[in-house]
Each structure stands twice: as C-alpha cells, then as structure tokens.
Amino acid sequence: MSVARPTSGPSASQTSSTKQPKAVWAVAFASVIAFMGIGLVDPILKPIGEQLHATPSQVTLLFTSYMLVTGVAMLITGVISSRFGAKKTLLAGLAIIVVFAALAGSSDTVGQIVGFRAGWGLGNALFIATALATIVGSATGGVARAIIMYEAALGIGIAAGPLVGGFLGHFSWRTPFFGVAVLMAVAFIGLVILLPATPKPAQRTSLAAPFKALTYPGLLLVSITALLYNYGFFTLLAYTPFPLDMGTYSIGFIFFGWGLLLALSSVWIAPKLQRAFGTVPMMGLALALFAADLAVMALFAEHKPVLVVGTVLAGLFLGVNNTLITEAVMVSAPVERSTASAAYSFVRFAGGAAAPYLAGKLGEQHMALPFWVGAACTAAAVVVLLSGRKLLAGVDEHDPAAHSVEEAQAITLGDD
C-alpha cells in the first residue's frame, strides 16, 4: 500500500529547493558546466568526419571511448573519494577534463581525439559519481528534491552544450574542445572558492563495494534497465547528426530543444507523474514512449522534419525516466549512495559503450537500422523493468524527505 508523499506539499518543497547549503549550489553549478561537455561535441561530429576523412563509425568512437572509460572508472570513484574526500575528488575530475579536452582540441587525427576522450571519461567518472552523492548528502528536503536539482543541472548543461558547440563549431571543430577546457577551468575555480572542505568518510570504500552492491536484486534490475535504454539514448545522441546532415548551428538548436525538454520534464513533470501514478509505472511508460519515438524515426529516417521532431520529443521521455530511475537507484540497496551510484553507472556506461560505434557501423549499411536497434533495446528495457517490478515494490513507500541519510541508506526495497 502506497503512502502519500509529503513532497507534494508546496511550501516544504519550494523552500527546500531554494534554501540549500552553499555546497549544493557550488556542485550544481559545476555539474551544469560539466554536462555541457556532453552535448558540446554533437554539432561537430559530422565536420570532424569530413575534415579528418573519417567514417561515422570512427567518429562515434568519441562517445564509445568516453563512455567505456567512464563506466569502468566508476568502480574506483568510491575508493578515491573515501580516501581523499569529495572536494579533492571533484577537483581532480575537473582538472583531468580540462587537460584532455584541450589535448583533444589539439589533435590531428580521429584516433588521437578518441584516445583523449577516453582520458576525459576518467575525469567525468570522478566528477559524476561524487557530484551526485555530494548533492544528495548535503541538500535539504530529502533525496527526491536533491535528485531533481541534480537532474535540472544535467538538463540545463546538456541543453546549453549544443548551442555553445554549434556557435563555437562554426569557427572550427577544434574550438568546442577548447571551449570545454575553459568551462571546466571555470567550474574548477568555482568549486575551489564555493565548496567548503569536505571531511574524509569515516570508513574507506573497498574496490569490491560496487560489485557487492550489484548483488542486491533491486539495484541490479535498475542497472540492467539503464544499460538497455542507454543504447537507445546514445544512438540518438551520437548517430542522429549524420542522417540530419545539417550545419553546426542547426544541430545545436535541435539538441538544445531536446535538452530543454529533458530539463523541464526532469524538474517539473517527473515528480508530478510519480506522485500521481507511481515510480515504476511512469518509468515503464516513459521508456515505452521513447522506444516508440525511435521506431517512428526509423520508419521515416529519410525525412528530416520527422527526425528533428523525434529528437526533441525524446527529451520529454528521457527527462521523466532519468529523474525516476536515479531516485530508484538511491534507495534500491542498503549501501552508501556513492557506492550505489558507482555500481549503477558502471553497468549502464560500460555496457552501453558499444551503442555509438555500433550505431555508426549500422548506419553505414542502412540509415534507419540504428534507430530500429535502439528502439528494440529500449523496448527490452521496459520488459526487464516490468518483469522485476516486485523488486521495486517499496520505492513509492519510501519518503526521502522523511528520512535522514543514515536511515535512507538502511532501507531495503521489496522486504514487505
């Protein structure tokens, strides 16, 4: 039996969302800039291929190397942050991104860019896992409100990234990489100034902790679901610019619309749907609609207006799902949030790393094929989620606002 969630009360949630500790705003600010780096390269994928004489599958390796290293590196984020503290880990991540983004901009071959993007993925892993755990641990108003703030930062960053990338990419494909380096440097300085020194955790996280976390059925279920729908997600992100075959400005504006809908649905639509219909049903519906969206894009792959509308509309479905699945991760196993985040991210990033490359390869054979495969994988995510929904039966009975960090970490879903 579901319990009414106090987060529906307007005054409490609004107050908690605006009156946050300085640390929360500092990390959220850095997250916005960090996530700009994802969409920043979208408008320049095709120009890179044309100017460096590379095929779509070679160019999409920029995403594959980035995701693969990000996923694998997630396994060590807890080990590092538990020994050096959150602030030093966050700063190390940003510093690594600055260096490798600048090196990517200085490259002369696609192979060099792919390699430097791998190094970029290491910095990204250190930042992402630690940023989410820091926001959730420091924010007032409970887990749900903290995750909404994190997803808002993600959405704003992803939405702004293509616009900045499209503008800078008009000058040269190298300029967006240097732009990322500058923005990451700004985020680095912001964290140095605004984020207070964070104490080291009382207990050190072991290298085996993420693997042990995945032995909890609820977390494993959510992770596999994310792996499957991430295939569709990164097919959309990495491959769509090629059949669109438009200029950097146009691609930038299209993915800005996608990111804007993602941000809006993450912050405002997802919580309302969650309260009205429940977490798992809304995750299933959002993923089913995303699968249908990809299928329509496959059917009309040669019609650019359909691809444009399908890309933008996908942000609506992905925003709802991202918020709900991230909250489910935070309460799906009785482990530290940083460990749960690392385990979940390892599966979804490392497992989904093949998507951009395979999409490029399949697209070289037939333009619509990557979208069909993406739709099929996303539909499989729905099947996996609904087949194991009993493992997440308690997710809507858990009230993040009513529990402290320690209490939330002790909750095991599905024990009823």
VENRA-V414004 format. One record per residue. RES is the residue in one letter. PSI is psi as a letter, one per 20 degrees, with the letter a starting at -180 (none if undefined). Layout:
res->[RES	RES]
psi->[PSI	PSI]
This chain:
res->[M	S	V	A	R	P	T	S	G	P	S	A	S	Q	T	S	S	T	K	Q	P	K	A	V	W	A	V	A	F	A	S	V	I	A	F	M	G	I	G	L	V	D	P	I	L	K	P	I	G	E	Q	L	H	A	T	P	S	Q	V	T	L	L	F	T	S	Y	M	L	V	T	G	V	A	M	L	I	T	G	V	I	S	S	R	F	G	A	K	K	T	L	L	A	G	L	A	I	I	V	V	F	A	A	L	A	G	S	S	D	T	V	G	Q	I	V	G	F	R	A	G	W	G	L	G	N	A	L	F	I	A	T	A	L	A	T	I	V	G	S	A	T	G	G	V	A	R	A	I	I	M	Y	E	A	A	L	G	I	G	I	A	A	G	P	L	V	G	G	F	L	G	H	F	S	W	R	T	P	F	F	G	V	A	V	L	M	A	V	A	F	I	G	L	V	I	L	L	P	A	T	P	K	P	A	Q	R	T	S	L	A	A	P	F	K	A	L	T	Y	P	G	L	L	L	V	S	I	T	A	L	L	Y	N	Y	G	F	F	T	L	L	A	Y	T	P	F	P	L	D	M	G	T	Y	S	I	G	F	I	F	F	G	W	G	L	L	L	A	L	S	S	V	W	I	A	P	K	L	Q	R	A	F	G	T	V	P	M	M	G	L	A	L	A	L	F	A	A	D	L	A	V	M	A	L	F	A	E	H	K	P	V	L	V	V	G	T	V	L	A	G	L	F	L	G	V	N	N	T	L	I	T	E	A	V	M	V	S	A	P	V	E	R	S	T	A	S	A	A	Y	S	F	V	R	F	A	G	G	A	A	A	P	Y	L	A	G	K	L	G	E	Q	H	M	A	L	P	F	W	V	G	A	A	C	T	A	A	A	V	V	V	L	L	S	G	R	K	L	L	A	G	V	D	E	H	D	P	A	A	H	S	V	E	E	A	Q	A	I	T	L	G	D	D]
psi->[p	q	p	p	p	i	i	i	p	g	g	g	h	h	g	h	h	h	m	q	q	h	h	g	h	g	h	g	g	h	g	g	h	g	i	h	h	g	i	h	i	g	i	j	g	g	h	g	g	g	h	j	l	q	r	g	h	g	h	i	i	h	g	g	h	g	g	g	h	g	g	g	h	h	h	i	g	h	g	g	h	i	h	i	q	g	g	h	g	g	h	g	g	g	h	g	g	g	g	h	g	g	h	g	h	j	q	i	q	h	g	g	g	g	g	h	h	g	h	h	h	g	h	g	g	h	g	g	g	h	g	g	h	g	g	h	h	h	q	q	j	r	g	g	h	g	h	g	g	g	h	g	g	g	g	g	g	h	g	h	g	h	g	g	h	h	g	h	i	h	g	q	i	h	g	h	g	h	g	g	g	g	h	h	h	g	h	g	h	g	h	g	g	h	o	q	p	p	q	q	q	h	q	p	p	r	h	i	g	h	h	h	h	i	i	o	h	g	h	g	g	h	g	h	g	h	g	g	h	h	g	h	g	i	g	g	g	h	h	h	h	g	h	h	l	r	r	h	g	g	g	g	h	g	i	g	g	g	h	g	h	g	g	g	h	g	g	g	g	g	h	g	h	g	h	h	i	q	g	g	h	h	g	g	g	g	h	g	h	g	g	h	g	h	g	g	h	g	h	l	h	j	o	h	h	g	h	g	g	h	g	g	h	h	h	g	g	h	g	g	g	g	g	g	h	g	h	h	g	h	j	i	q	l	r	q	h	h	g	g	g	g	g	g	h	g	g	h	g	g	h	j	h	i	g	g	g	h	g	g	g	h	h	h	g	p	h	i	g	h	h	g	g	g	g	g	g	h	h	h	h	g	g	g	g	h	h	k	h	h	h	k	h	j	h	i	i	p	o	h	i	i	q	r	g	g	g	h	i	i	p	p	q	j	i	none]
